[in-house]
Amino acid sequence: MFSGLRKNGTPARSSSLSGLCLVAAAAQLVAGSEATTRMAVTSPRMAISDKVVIGVNLSDARAAMMVWTREIMKTIDISVAINQEVVKPSDQLLAAIRGGTVDLFCLTAQEYRQVAPYVDTSRIIADDYGGDELLLVVREGSGIVNLAGLRGRSVILQESPSTGLAEPWLTVSLWREGLESPAQWLSRMTRNTKLSQVVLPVFFGQADACVVTRRGLTTMFELNPQLSRKLKIVLASPRMVSAFFAWRKDFPAHLKKPLFDRLVQLKSSPATRQILTLFQSSGFAAFDADCLRPANSLLEAYERRRETQAGRLK
């Protein structure tokens, strides 16, 4: 179980379905809480951004939610209808947050910056690892020892909820070395949602470099030990939270903490452990706003430089 706020987590596998698990859990536990029973008007309206489930078939995701929901209902003996439209396109979710028609939501760090005035970040829920490190990985013998060595080379970015900050991170890293943006510095930058199809092309010399999470690379090394002997890390980011769950600021404060507490305690449920194993995640934890600082600092630098460049073109 988890209690209180954490600024650092412990290693755990993550999945783009983690946000969906959390939504389903919230639907069941919130409906079963005494506070919500007494004040039906405060029952939270929940949604998750489609950017949090990149690479996942939405029909499969909804089906997985329903299976888990049935298990949860057996555990706490309630019956609750699940909204099949809980996954919203990014623009619709942001509009709902601004318009006050959603209370509890999962969104990316980039989306958060567009609706920050409406979001309560004093206590958020994220994967219990507390964020991911991004890695720039190359093949031994490629001659690439730093960012300057990427000139005219090809890079593959993993496209997933945990790597949503990959392009801003690579771009800002190049700028800080006095180099150009990826579009000018690289010969090609592509994306793929499959971890193996991001790492293996570098191993086989079909691409020069890739950007993945440290957990992703560790998983690939565990599955294919020979990769660890041929691939090397050129650059690593600080640990950053790329997606998280939060309340809208105007949701009743006296309900936020107890409901979040119940969410992070779901790990103790046998049914939850089974589903979290399926989704390759060890659970969720509560964090304070400090855990968002690395991602915010990166995005501030990224947006500031882009705004400056756009101004010069006018």
N, C-alpha and C positions, 0 to 999 in steps of 0.2 A: 504494500500500500504506500501511497504517497500522501504527505500532508504538508501544509505551508507552501512557501514559494521557493523555487530553486533557480539559481543562476547558471548552474552547470548540471548536465545529465551524465548518464553512464552509457557506454556503447550499446547499441541495439540496432537491429535491422529495421528498415522502414519500407513503406509502400504507399503508392498513390491512393490506395483504398483506405488508408488510415483515417483520412478526413471523413469518409463515408461511415466508417465504424463509429466515429465519434458522434456523427449526426444521429445515427440510429440509437445509440446509447442514450443520448440526450433526450430523444423523443420518449423513450420508455421511462427513464428515471425521473425526468421532470414531471411527466404525467402522474407518476406514482408518488411524488413528494407531497407531504402534508400541506406545505405552504401553498403549493399550486392548487391543491384540492380546495383549500379555503378561499383562494383568490383566483378563480378561473380566468379572469380578465388578464392576468399576468402570464398565462401560458405562453412560453416563447415561440415565436415564429422562426423557423430555422431554414437555412439554405447553405449551400456550398458552391463555390465557384467551379466552373468546368475546367479552369486552369489548374485546379488541384488534382484532377483525375486525368491528366494528359497520358495518353497511351493505354487507357482502360476502356473497354467496351462498356458503354453506359448501361446497356441491357443486362450485361453480366454483373455490373456493379449494383444495380438495383436488386437483382435477384439475390446477390450475396447479402445485401442489407436485410432483405425479407427473411432469409434463413436465420440470420443472427438475431433478428427481432423476435422471431418465434421462440428461440432459445431463451432470450432475455425475459420474455413474457412468462415463460414457464417458471423462471427463477423468482420473479417478484409478483406473479399471479395477477397480472392486469391484461387488459386488451385495449390496444391503441392502434388507430389507423395511421399508416405511414403515407406521407405525401410523396407520390411518385415523381413530382416535379421539384424535388428538393435540390437537384443539381441544376444550377442556373448559368446561362451564358454570362460572362464577366460583366458586360455592360448592364445587363438586367439586375445582377446582384448589386452592383455599385449604385444603381438608381434606387433600388429597394432600401439600401442602407441610408442613402441621403433622404429618401422620402419617409423613413420611419416605418416601413412595412415588413422589416425583418429585424429580429432581435439578437439571435445567436447565429454566428456565421463562421465559415472557414474561408480564408482568402490568402492570396500571395502577398509577399512583402511589397511588390510593385503596386498591387491593387490597394493595399492599405494606405499608401501615400496619397492616393486620390480621394480617400474618404477619412483621413486621419481625424478631423474634428469631431466625427460622429462615433469613433471607436474608443472603447475603454481598454487601455493597454496596461492598467495597473496590475492586472492578473489575466494571463492568457493560458491557453492549453496548446501544447505542441508535443511532437514525438519525444519520448523521454530521453532521447540522446541529447536534446537541446540544440539541434542544428547540425549542419554538415560542413566539412572542409571540402573545398573544390581543389582539384589537382590538375595541373598541366602535365601530361604524361607523354614521353617519347620513347623510341626504341634505342637501345644501346647501339652505339656506332653510327647514329644518324648525323652526328656532328652538331646537334642542337644542344647547347649547354645553357642558354639563356633566352630571353624573349627576342633579342636581336636576331638570334638564329632562326627565328620563324619567318624571316623575310622570304617571300615567294614560296612558302610552304603551305601544305593543306592541313586543316584542323577539323576534327569532328567533335561536335558538342553533344553530350547526352541530353535529350529533351525529356525532362521528368519534373515532378513537383519539387524534388530536392535539388535540382540543378537549374531552377528558374533564374538564378543570378549568374549563371555561367557567362553569358555574353557581356553583361555589364562589368563583371569582374575581369575578364580577359581584356576588354577594351580599356578600362581604367588602368590596369597593370601596364599595358603598352604605353599609354599616355604618360604615366609616371616615370617611364624610362626614356621619355623624349621621343617616342616612336609614334607612328601613325595608327589610325584606327584599323581594325581587322580588315575592312573592305579594301583599304589601300596597302596594308602591310602583307597580308596573306594572299596566296594564289587562289585559295578556295576555303570557304567555311561552310560546312554542312551540319545537319542535325539528324539524330536517329533516336527513337524511343527505346530501342533494345540495347541493353548494356553490352552484350556480347558483340553486337554489330558496331559498337563504338570503340571497344578495346582491341578486338582481334584484327581489324584492318591495320592498326598501328603495329601490332606484333608481326604481321605478315608483310609489312612494308607497302601496303596499299594506301596508307595515309601517313603523314609525318608526325602528327600529334593528336591528342584528344583531351577533352576536359570531362572528368567524371568526379564523383564524390570519393572520399577516402574509403567509406564503407563499401561502395561499389567496387573499387579496385581490390580491396581486401577479399571480397567475395569471389572475384575472378581469380585471384591468386590461390584461394583455397580450392577452387574447382579445377584449376589448371596450374599447378606449381611451377611449370616451366615458364609461365609468363613472368614470374617474379625475377627470373634470371635474365630476361631480355628487355624488360621495360623499366624505365627509371622516371622518377618525379623531378621535374625541373622547377616547378613553382607550386606553392600551396597557399590557400587563402586562410584567413581566420575562420573559426566555426561561425556559421551564419544560419539563422532561422529564415527559411524561404517561404514558409506557409504556416499559418497558425489559426487557432480558433479563438474568437473573442466575442464579447457582448457589445451591443450598442450602448452608448453612454447613458441614455435615459431609461434603460430597463431598471426596475426597482432594485436598489442596491442591496437590500436585505436578503434578496434571493440569489444574488450572483455567487457568493462564496459557498453557501451550502450546496448549490447545484453543481458547481465546478468540483467541489470536494467529492461528491458522489461519482462524478465522471472519472476522476483519476483513480478512485477506489475500485473501478470495474475490473481491474487486473486480477482481483482475488476470486472472481467468479469462474468456476470450471468451464462454463459455456463460453465466457469471454476469452479465456486462455486458449481454447480450441480455435476460435475464430481469429485471434491475434496470431496464432501459429500459421493459420492459412494465409493471412495477409503479411506474414514475415515482419511482424512488429512486436515489440515486447510490451507496449503499452503507451500511456500518455502521462504527462506530468504538468504541473502548474509552474509558471515562471512569471517573473515581474518584467517590467519594461526594459530593464538593462539588457536582456537577451536579444532585443531588437536593434540595439545600437550598431553592431557591425554592419548589418544589412543596410540600415538607414544611412550610415556614413558613406558606404559604397555608392548607393543610389543617389545621394546628394551630389557627390563628385561627378557621377555619370551624367546626371541631368543638368548640372551647372555648366559642364563643358559643352554639352549638346546645345544648350540654349545660347551660349556664347558663339558657337560656330554658326548657328542658325541666324543670329543677329548680324554676323559679318556678311552673310549671303544676301541680306535685304538691301 
